[in-house]
Amino acid sequence: MIDEEAAAVVRRIFQSVLAGETIASIAKALRAKKIPIPSEHWKRTGEPVRAAKYADPYAWSATTIGYILKRPEYTGRKVLGKTVCEKYKTKSTRKTAPEEQHVFEGAIPAIVDGETWRTVQKIRETVRRAPKRQNAPNRLTGFLYCADCGSKLTHRYNLVQGKWIEAAILAVIQRVSRYVRHNEKEFTERVREASDQNQEKTVKECKQKISKAQKRHKELDRLVKKLYEGNATGKIPDKHFTRLLAEYDEEQTGLETSIAEWQRQIENWNADRLKTDQFIRLVKRYTDFSELTTPTLNEFIEKVIVHEGEGRGNDRRQREE
């Protein structure tokens, strides 16, 4: 059951991130409004308090807010098996990979919608620092990418093109939103067709790479086991044992990183197939596109690709996607 008093605070925190507020400013605002921290709220409602003793019932911290923002349960998703006990005697545990967890969509009431939650995760992935003489980070931070190398562009305080980029973004949102409102069915068909054609081959390749990497990972497990046995019986000297073990460990770590990245690409493709419907709902939710607000920017824009400028002076042009 939803605790409406606490849920209102959760929604406020998520909306504040969408509006471009920093975690520090959100914590400051909650303290100023005398909103109790979770432990104090539980205490007042008679629930067991899990936190240690605290002196200030309104002392919101970045850690607490960050924990709230990353919890998938607020979207109605119940996740079990986040950790697993590997050795019952020592009770040592490890965090599980996403594919090992058990996810139950809609198992509990949702407090925030899935698209808002995903947008907030995307915002949180980008480090945002306020430039000198400014109180907040530039809101285009994390959106602009170089067309040549694919890297994120850095922000300069005296950059004058910012207003032109924002005007271009707003024009695109207005144009596409108008098209969606009047051609919803055609829009859906065109986006899905383009997405399927571009991604199916990539997903197939990712699955093949994952299968091959997992096979090699298991093979390395067997090699490590034989390595320990050989060292224990004296067949493999300590010097060779240490070197080989380090090499196997490094290779396994690299495989795990690659598998996680390929899995993320597959998940993103599956998510992209749902984004068409989500985008249509988003367009219908907004009624005013007269200005580019920070929530509009965060909810509508995935990335902006900036190409090299051409020409000089008044004739200089720079293409953006």
Secondary structure, DSSP 8 states (H G I E B T S, - for coil): ---HHHHHHHHHHHHHHHTT--HHHHHHHHHHTT---HHHHHHHTT----S---S-TT---HHHHHHHHT-GGGGT-EEE-SEEEEETTTTEEEE--GGGSEEETTSS--SS-HHHHHHHHHHHHS-----TT-SS--TTTTTEEETTT--B----TT--THHHHHHHHHHHHHHHHHHHHH-HHHHHHHHHHHHHHHHHHHHHHHHHHHHHHHHHHHHHHHHHHHHHHHHHTTSS-HHHHHHHHHHHHHHHHHHHHHHHHHHHHHHHHHHHHHHHHHHHHHHHH----SS--HHHHHHH-S-EEE---BSSGGG-B--B-
